[in-house]
């Protein structure tokens, strides 16, 4: 194991385990800072969100006695223990943050836009008024995966097929339905399944479904494995229907998967969204500020780059761009101090 991967193995695992070990090492005679628990709702273990939640938790947590935290601002506030938890995905995550059931969560920019506007998956709940953004983290790409023996070569070929659109409450499910609508495919003409990514992959290999939608950073290990073994192919999402989709959902954008990124796969058109880290407006500004100061500390760049593929996209220059909900005050303070937001203009008096 290389030096960078070894560092990742130490720090990107369970922050709670690290805290327990550090407390034991400190000994009974040393006063410990108060523990500050902070949860991140992520997604399924086979997707992008959960491994990235674990990585970020390991980087920003500051349990007592952890030597790497001795350097200023390498870790979050003293006593902070961040933990990643699995969830049903982007829609469920913003609902949980709004309800105060979890401290923070990852969600797609288009889902957050729907939440604050009270549309789409949030028509019944109405506008979520307390969602605030910590950071724009990384892109997620929609990947339409078809069984290699199926006749599916384009989105229109999904009609009449067995298709998994992701679990209810997931961002993949939201975007999959928007894609089907843009391509004029009625859900009634599909045999829909609502399965997690790992279950969908198993069903595809067993011949029990024909295709499934996956949303995550490329290359995904799950999709890479299917393509490498010749069990699946990627289906393009492009053409006039994609333009119609992007007009209807402006927080998605046209994208492509580069040739050779996956085995046996040429360049292919698709769509992507950005992943936002969100909190409730009542979250502590000091904790949010401290988390960002640690996450974007240059000393932690090696850990981000050595982690899952999404880690290399986490950049300070992008973190305050393309937001679909207001910034949290702690985040706003951090981005102003780092020059990523313009200074507020003084009021004009006439």
N, C-alpha and C positions, 0 to 999 in steps of 0.2 A: 504494500500500500504506500503511495507517494505521500510526501509531506502535506500537500494540500488536502488530499482525501482523508488523511489521518486527522487533520484538524477538523474537517467537516464531521467525521464520525464522532469526535468528542463533543462538539458544540451543537450539532444540528439534531440531536436526539431529544429525548424527553427532558424538558427543562425542570420538571418536577423531580426526576431522578437526580439531576445535577444538584438541585437545591438540598436534597436529603443528604447526599454525600458531603456537600460543603459544610452543612450544619454539624455533622459528626466530626469532621476534621477540625472545626473551629474550637471544639472543646467546651465544657460546661461553664467555664469561667468568663467567657467572652460574651458581651451583650450583642444581640443580633438586631438588625433593623427590622421594623415591622414588615411583615410579608404583604405584598401588594399583588393580589391575584388578578390576572387579566386574560380572558379567553378570546380565542379567534375561532369562529365557526367557519369551516372550510367547505368540504364536499366529500365525495366518495374517495376511498383510498386509491383507486385505480386512475383517478383524474390528476389534474395539475394542482388543485387547491390544497389538498391535504399535505403532500410532501413539502409544498412551499410554506404552508403554515408551520410545519415542524421546523423547517430551516430558519425561518424568521424568529420563531420562538426561541430557538437556541442561541441566535445572535444577540437579541435584545434583552433577554432575561438577565437579571443581576442578583443571583442568589448569594448569600453571605459566604465569603471565603473563596470565591472563584477567582483565581489569580489573573486571568485575562482581563477582568473588570477593573484591575488596579489602574490601568491607563484611563485617562480622563475621556469620558463620553464614548468609550468603546462599547459599553453596555448601557441599558436603560437605567432609570432611577433605582437607587439602592433598595433591595428587597423585592424588586419586581420579578414575578414569576409568570411568564406568558405560556399558555398551553394551547395547542391546536386540538380541535375536536371535529369529528366527522359530522356531516349534515346532509340534508337532501338537496342542497345546492343553493344557487343564487337567489331565487325567489324566497325560499324558506329563510335564508340568512338575513335578508333585510327586514323581513317580518319579525324575526327573533330579536334583532337589534332594536327596532322600534318599540317592541313590547318589553324591553329590558331583560330578556331571557338570556342574553349573551352580551359580553362587553363590546365585541367588535366582530366583523365578518368580512369575507371576500364576496364580491358580487360583480357582475358585468356592468359596464357603463350603460348599456341599453336597458338593462333591468332596473338599475337605479333611477334612470330617467323616467321609466314607467311608474316606479314607486312614488316618486315625488309629485308626479302628475296625476296619480290615481287612475291610470289606464291599463289596458292589457290585463295581465294577471292580477292587477290590483284594483280592478273595477269594483269588486264587492267590498273591499276594505276601505276604499277611498284613499285620498292623498296621505302619504306618510310624511309627517311634518317635522320629524325629529332626526332624520338621517343626515349625517355630516360626513365629509370625506377626510381621511387621513392622507392618502396618497393614491396616485395612479401608479400601479405596479408593473404590469406586463401585458402583452397581447395574448389573446386566445383565438385560435383558428378553428373554424368549423370544418370537420372532416367527415365526409359521407363515405362510409365503408360498406362495400357490397361483397357478397360471397363470390369467389372467383368463378364458380360454375354457374352463377346466375346470369340472365341476359341484361342486367342493369348496366348501362353505359352512360346514361344521362339521367338527370333528375326526373324527367317525364316518365322514365321507365319504372319508377316506383309504383305507379298506379296498379292496384290489384295485388301488390306484394305485401309480404310480412315484414314490417319495419318497426324497429324500436327507436323511439324519439327521446329516450332518457327518462329518468325518474320524474314523477310529478314534483314540482318545486325546484327543478334544476334549470339553469340557464340554457342548457342544450335543448331542453324541451320547448322553451320559449322561442328560441331562434329556429328550431326545426319547424315549428308550426308557421312561423312567418315565411320561411322558405317555401313550404308547401303551398301556402296561400299565394305567394308571388308567382309560383309556377303553375297556378290554377289547378292544383291537385286537391280534390276534396278529401278530407280525412275519412269520409264515409266509404271512399273507394280503396282504402288501405285496411290491412289487418294490423292495427296498431298494437305495439307493446310498450310498456313503460318500465324498462329495466335499467339497472345500473350498467356502467361500462363493462365491468368484468363479466357480468352475467350475459350481456349482449354479445360479447366476444365468444363466450362458450356456446351460446345458442347458434351463432353464425357457423361455427365449426361443426356443430352437430346437425346442421341442415334444418334447424327449426325456425330460423328467420332468414330473410334474404338480404337485409341491410340494416345498418344502424347509424345514427348521428352521434358524433363525438365532438366535444369542444375542449380544446386544451392547447398548450404550447407545443409546437412541433420541434423536433420529432418526439412523439409520444412512445414510450417503451411498449405499451400495449399494442398500438397500431403497427409499430415497427416489427414486432414479433409475428403478427398476422400476415403481413406482407412478405417478410423474409421466408416464411414457411409456405408461401404460395396459397394461403387460404383465403385471401381477400384482395381486392383492388380498391383504389380510391376513385370516386366519381366526381367529375368537375361540377362546380356551381358557378355558372357564368352566363353570358349572353344577355338578351333583352330582359329576361325575367330577373336576372341579378340586378340590373339597373332599376327595375321596378321595385325590387326589395329594398335597395338602398335609399330610394326616394321615400319609401314608407317608413323605414327604420334608419334615420340619419346617423344614429350612434353606432351602426355597423359600417364597415368600410371594405371596399374591394381589396383582395389580397391574393397571393399565390403561394403555393408550396413549391419550392425550388426543385428542379430535376436532381435526382440522386440523393435527396434528403432522406427518402425512404427507399428500400430495396425495390428494384424493378419498376420504378415509378418516374415518369417524365414530369416536367413542370405542369402544374394543374391549377386552374383558377378556383377561388373560393371566396369566403368573407371572414372577417375577423372583428373582434371587439376588444376593448381594453378592460382589464380587471382593476377594480377600485377596492381599497381597504376602507371600510366605513365603520363609524361609531354612532352612538346616540349623542345628541347635543349636550347631554349632562355629563359626558365623560370628563375626567379631570384634565384641564389644559396642561398641567405640569407633566402628567404621565404621557399624554400624546406628544408633547414637545420632546420629552426625553427619549421616547421610542424612536422618533424620527431622527434625532441627533445621533443615536446609536446606529440605526439602520443604514444611514448614509455616511457614517464615519469611514473615511478612506481605508482605515485599518481593517475594515470588515469586507472590503471588496473581494479578497481572496476566497472568503467563505461563500459569498454569493456566486462567484464564478465557478467554484468547485461543486456546487450543489446541483439540483435538478436544472434542466435547460432553462426554465423560466427565470432563474436567478440572474442570468447574464443580462436580462432586459431591465432589471431594476436599477434605474439611473436617476439621480437627482434632477437632471435637466428635464426629465419627462414627468416628474412626480406631481407637479401642480398644473399639468396641461389636460385639456379635454374632460374636465370634471362635469358631471351631470347632476350634482347636488352641491350645496354650499360647503366650503372648507370649515373644518372644526377650528375654533379659535387657537388652540395649541398648535395646529398645523399651520395656520396662517402666520403665527408668530415665527415659526421655524423658517418658512419659505421667505418671509420678508428679510429675516436676518441673513439668509444665504443668498439674497439677491434674486430669487426666483419669482418674486412678485413685485410689482411696482409699488413704491411708497404711496400711501393714500394722499390724495390731493386735498389741500386745505379748502374749507368752504369759502365760496365767493360771497362777499358782502356788497350790496349795492345801496 
